[in-house]
Amino acid sequence: MRVEPHELATAENPKTLGYDVVFNGINNEVHAKNPDLTVNGELWELKSPR
């Protein structure tokens, strides 16, 4: 899995607040959703400026 530096930086903030942050793998199935993170068991999509 390739995680961009700006994504890592964005994910660090909730980690410092004590949240459990895990980057998700890529699902290559047709029409699959690919949320970037799981935060405390909930799926999240990162949007951050570069």
MOZI-V213206 format. One record per residue. N is the residue number from 1. OMEGA is omega in whole degrees, -180 to 180 (999 if undefined). NEAR is the number of other ideal C-beta (glycine too) atoms within 12 Angstrom. Layout:
{{N OMEGA NEAR} {N OMEGA NEAR}}
This chain:
{{1 180 14} {2 178 10} {3 -179 21} {4 -180 16} {5 -180 12} {6 176 15} {7 177 24} {8 -180 19} {9 179 17} {10 -179 25} {11 -179 28} {12 -177 19} {13 179 17} {14 178 20} {15 180 18} {16 177 11} {17 175 12} {18 179 10} {19 174 18} {20 -176 16} {21 180 27} {22 173 21} {23 -179 26} {24 174 23} {25 -180 15} {26 174 14} {27 -176 13} {28 177 8} {29 180 8} {30 178 6} {31 180 7} {32 173 11} {33 -179 13} {34 176 18} {35 -175 19} {36 -171 27} {37 162 31} {38 -179 20} {39 -177 24} {40 176 15} {41 179 11} {42 179 15} {43 -179 18} {44 174 25} {45 179 18} {46 171 27} {47 -178 12} {48 176 19} {49 179 9} {50 999 10}}
